[in-house]
């Protein structure tokens, strides 16, 4: 099953309400995915610093902060439940390498100049509450409620998956060629943290984006390379896209107004959004990439 | 009578409509704030008029008998699935599998219906004023599917005795589905459906009819010896 949701704001009107809108959507989709939940929020940030969203698992914030101080320079260390967003001017390649090799207890859930990702096991309504999603503002956001099928119920098994700078992906469905594809992508230098099929799709997208393909081109290519059934919502710093496989077993509905585009597995997830009853509501057609931004 | 889904829960509303006293004369209901809930008005058996003001979720008006249900909005997956009789009218678009396995009654969709419209239909009449998605009429057994717009890929795949009438373009036909001649009876029947759906600007003569070529395995009498 699983539920997916996303909002892309076309105007500034609802930026301060983004977290609230997304939170309502995630809670409603708890019926499709009660195991775990997660969300990615793209914030408007003008500075050149990178942000690293980390899940600290069993270690303490204090220990991580002290140990990290000796390795990298950071300007901000924002704790949120069992996650922390660390801001640093250092070279991201170096930072990621240090965290991966020297902080093995910590999971990197995402990084970039704009993105912040939080995900955890538990009922979506609890996950949303513990990270205080309602208080977030931003330009676009993506969320997922999980009913596990392909891999274990763990933080690493939760969505969204982020395998590149300011990129993320949520998925409702199941991929059948993920093992082969994972092997190929590993050769191209993409790292994976789980056995999950969606992480492979995220890696596939990162790999193509790093080869200067646009989000739209990447997803179009994905129709040939990704085998299985899926509805994807994917985000980049300035872009947002939706794709359903050509058989379209997995549901999706889009509501578009002058101020926002919302997508969810079921309409009921967006019934609370402002002016949704006068929105243009349609079902994305199979095998067609719908994208906003770039 | 107004039934507000913000004030009453869904089960309460459905139970009320499902257990309508036969002697009751008050048979007009309006449901407000449906908010995409699933299974609204599922399993109604009595004659009544229900107007739903807003968008509904999955399986709205499923298993309907006798009731006349109007949805002033869009419908999710499986609207009027397994309908036996009555009339369901969607004023917006319908999602996948509209009218799936329905045995009777009339389903009218003013907008588009997405994939698998009329899948395995068993006698229902479906009129879609817009277009239908891929695999529509898949394994449909009886009844009529009328589409005023276009049809997606694999229309009428493996169908039995259903008549499919399409005004626009068909992207591709499914296995064993072929275009067939329209005779006077077909035109008469189609005119009846267009009238019932209040379609005045289209002529039955401009539609094309599709049906089964009856060439698949189960149509061959020789195969009966295998059982």
Interface residues (C-beta under 8 A of the other chain):
Chain A: X248 X251 X253 X266 X267 X268 X269 X270 X271 X272 X277 X281 X282 X283 X285 X286
Chain B: X35 X36 X37 X38 X54 X55 X57 X58 X73 X74 X76 X77 X92 X93 X95 X96 X114 X115 X133 X134
